[in-house]
Amino acid sequence: MRSNLYTKTRARPLFIVAVCAALLIAGYGVFEARRLIAGPQISIISPVNGSATSSTAVVVQGYAHNVSFLTINDKPAFTDESGAFAFMVSPPPGYTVLTVAAVDRFGRRAQQSVSLTVFNYCHV
């Protein structure tokens, strides 16, 4: 009877260590997978939403993470290793909305838009 009690008391700390190790490994897995779980993320740095310009060319810059396909106004765009993108567009004069859209490898979508006013100055 004494050996049975000794075995139970000795097995309990091993069980607790095994459970803690399993929880630690599972927690680390969830921590590393958080970006995949979140889906595609887009942030536009320039142009600033609501800004105005008289330039005929506008550079859309920003960051996109967890994307497999990126478009800016329905035209393909690319990111570098850090997720940065830069794309030159020639918007027409007047009010314009620039839309950056992304799809991740699981088919989840995200999009971000900025509005911009392009002035058309005529030199007489």
C-alpha positions in Angstrom: 0.0 0.0 0.0 2.9 2.3 0.7 4.4 1.9 -2.7 1.0 2.8 -4.4 0.9 6.1 -2.4 4.6 6.8 -3.2 3.9 6.3 -6.9 0.9 8.7 -6.9 2.7 11.4 -5.1 5.7 11.1 -7.4 3.5 11.1 -10.6 1.6 14.2 -9.7 4.5 16.7 -10.2 5.4 15.0 -13.5 1.7 15.4 -14.6 1.8 19.1 -13.6 5.0 19.7 -15.5 3.6 17.9 -18.6 0.4 20.0 -18.5 2.4 23.3 -18.1 4.7 22.3 -21.0 1.7 21.5 -23.2 0.1 24.9 -22.4 3.3 26.7 -23.0 3.7 25.1 -26.4 0.1 25.7 -27.4 0.3 29.3 -26.2 3.5 29.9 -28.3 1.8 28.4 -31.3 -1.2 30.8 -31.0 1.2 33.7 -30.5 3.1 32.9 -33.6 -0.1 32.3 -35.6 -1.7 35.6 -34.6 -0.9 37.4 -37.8 -2.3 34.5 -39.9 -5.4 34.5 -37.8 -5.8 38.3 -38.2 -5.9 38.2 -42.0 -4.5 40.8 -44.3 -3.6 44.2 -42.9 -3.2 47.4 -44.9 -2.1 50.9 -43.8 -1.7 53.8 -46.2 0.9 56.4 -45.3 0.5 58.7 -48.3 -1.4 60.5 -49.6 -3.2 61.7 -46.5 -6.9 61.2 -46.6 -8.7 64.4 -47.7 -5.5 66.0 -49.1 -5.3 68.1 -52.3 -2.7 68.3 -55.0 -2.0 69.9 -58.3 0.4 67.2 -59.4 -0.6 64.8 -62.3 1.2 61.9 -60.6 0.5 60.7 -57.0 2.5 58.0 -55.2 0.5 55.7 -53.0 2.7 54.4 -50.2 2.0 52.2 -47.3 2.4 48.8 -45.7 0.6 45.5 -46.3 1.1 42.4 -44.2 -0.1 38.9 -44.6 -1.1 39.4 -48.2 -0.7 37.2 -51.2 -2.2 39.6 -53.8 -2.3 43.4 -53.6 -4.1 45.9 -55.9 -4.3 49.6 -56.0 -7.3 50.9 -57.9 -7.7 47.4 -59.4 -4.1 47.3 -60.8 -1.6 44.7 -59.4 0.9 46.1 -56.9 3.8 44.5 -55.1 5.4 44.7 -51.6 9.0 44.2 -50.5 10.2 41.9 -47.8 9.1 44.3 -45.0 5.6 44.7 -46.5 6.1 48.2 -47.9 4.6 49.2 -51.2 4.8 52.3 -53.5 2.6 52.7 -56.6 2.3 55.7 -58.9 -1.1 56.7 -60.2 -2.3 59.5 -62.4 -5.7 60.4 -61.1 -8.0 62.6 -63.2 -8.7 66.2 -62.0 -11.4 66.5 -59.3 -12.3 64.3 -56.4 -10.7 60.8 -56.5 -10.8 57.8 -54.2 -7.7 55.6 -54.2 -8.4 52.0 -53.0 -5.8 49.5 -51.8 -7.2 46.0 -51.6 -5.5 42.8 -50.5 -6.3 39.1 -50.4 -4.4 36.6 -48.1 -3.7 33.0 -49.0 -6.9 31.9 -47.3 -9.1 34.2 -49.4 -9.8 36.7 -46.7 -10.0 40.3 -48.0 -9.2 43.7 -46.7 -9.2 47.2 -48.2 -8.3 50.7 -47.3 -9.2 53.9 -49.2 -8.1 57.5 -49.2 -9.8 60.4 -50.9 -7.8 63.0 -52.8 -8.7 66.2 -54.7 -6.7 66.9 -57.8 -6.7 70.6 -59.0 -6.3 71.3 -62.7 -4.5 74.6 -63.0 -4.6 76.1 -66.5 -1.7 78.4 -67.4 -3.0 81.1 -69.7 
